[in-house]
């Protein structure tokens, strides 16, 4: 199984979350990689298949995680999946989950900052409580301080967990 995220800093952020949710040993064979996974990347399907060529065909399970960037999450997910329409490969299982508005919203909520501030301008909210200028390169480092249970009420996080569970359990 492969999880694809939009930027380099998201790799360790998701690794931290997944290890805390499932344990380090349970997810052997999981790979988290960066791919330009924006909604308008027509080469995404080809790039995903290229990444999977050296894998066992039964392991062609992919979760693509993208930010909504202020757009409706359903619209963004649909646009990403359009790149896989018409794909006849029965072994490839692709799921898309969208974080609203961006990964920093989960970080912000997990750090205990108010939900409204985190969903409207998470970077500014993080800067206010940390009394420092936020830099994306600290995303994974700060993820270690998150209380994951605070995210359980968030719809986009529940969807992420649901899709992870489906891909992990589903043969």
N, C-alpha and C positions, 0 to 999 in steps of 0.2 A: 504494500500500500504506500502511496505517495501523497503527501500533502504539499500543495503548491501555494506559496504566498507571494505577495507583490514585491516585497523588498527584502534585502539581506537581513535587516534587523528583525524581521518577522520570524525568521527561522528559529532563532534561539528563544524568542518569545513563545512561540507555539510549542516548542520542545519542553519548555518549563511548565506550561499549562498541562500538556498531555502527560508528562511524567507525574505531575501531582494528582491528576485525575485517575490515571490507570496504573501507575507504578512503572518503574524503569524496565523491569524484566518482561512485563506482559506485552509490550509492543515491539518485540524484536522484529526486524525486517521492515520497520516503518522508516521511511525516508522523508525528510522535510527539505524542500528545495525552493529556490527562488525562480520565478518565471514572470515575465511581464504579463500579468493576468488581468489587466484592465479589460473592461467590457468590449473594447474595440481592437482586439488583437486577432486578426484573421489567421495568423499562423499558429495560434495556441494549440489546436488539435494536432497539427503536424509535430510541434515541439514536444507535446506530451507523449505521443507515440514513439518519438525518437528516444526519449528518456527511458521508456519501458522496454525497448528492444532487447536488452540484456537480462530481463526479468522473466520468470516463469509466467506463462500466459494466464494462469489462474490468479496471479497476483496483480493483475491490471486493474487496480482500484485506485481512484484518484479523488481527492477532496481539494477543490480549489477554493481558497479563502481570499475574498476581495473586500475592499472598503466601499461603502456606498458613496462617499464623498458628497453627501447632500442629495443624492438621487434616491428614488424609491428602491428599496432593496429587491423587491420582486422584479422590477425592470432590469436592474443590473444583473441579477442571476439569469434571467431569461436571455439577455444579450450575450453573456458568456456561453451559455449552453447552445446558442444558435451556431456556434463554431463547430459543434459536435453533431449537429443534425445531419442526417444522411449518412452518418458513419455506420458502416455495416459490420464492424468488428464486434462480434458477440461477446468477446472476452473483456472488453473495455467498459468498466463501470465508472462513470464520472458523476460527481455530485458537486454542487456549488453552494457555498454559504457566504452571506454578506454581513459584514460588521457595520453597524450604523452609528456614527458616520465614519469612524475609523478605528483602528486597533487601540489607539490611545483611550477611547471611551471605556473599553474593558479594563485597561490599566487604572484609569481614573476611578471607576466604580469599585474595583477591587482594592484600591487604596483607602476606600471609605469616604470618598468625596461625594457630595450630593448628586443624585442621578440627573437632575435637570441641567446642572452645570456641565456634567460629563457628556451628556448627549448634545449639548449646544456648542461648547467650545472646550473640549477635554484638555487640550494642550495648555490653555490659559489657566484652567482650574488646577492642573498639576503644578504649574509654575507658582500659583498663589500659595498652595499648601507647602511646597518644598522650598519656597523663597529662593529659587534658582531658575535659570533659563533652561527650558526643556530642550533636550536634544534626542532625536530618535535613536541614536546609538546606545542610549541607556535603557531602551525599551525592555530588553531581556533581563537586565540587572534589576530593574524596578519590579519586574514580574515576580521575582522571588519574594517580594514584600507583600504581594497581593493576597487578599483573603478570597480564595476562589468561591467560597460559599456565598459571597455577596453577589456573584454573577448568576447564580442559579435562577433568580427571578427574571432575568433579562431574556426576552424572546430570541434575540439573535444568538445568545450564548446557548440557550436550550436547543436551538436548531443545530448549532455546531456540534453539540454533544450527541444529539440524535443521529446526525449524519455520520459522525465518528463511530458510534455504536453499530450502525447499519453496515458500514464498510468493514469493521473489525469482525463482526459476527457472521455476516452474510458470506456464504462460500463463493 
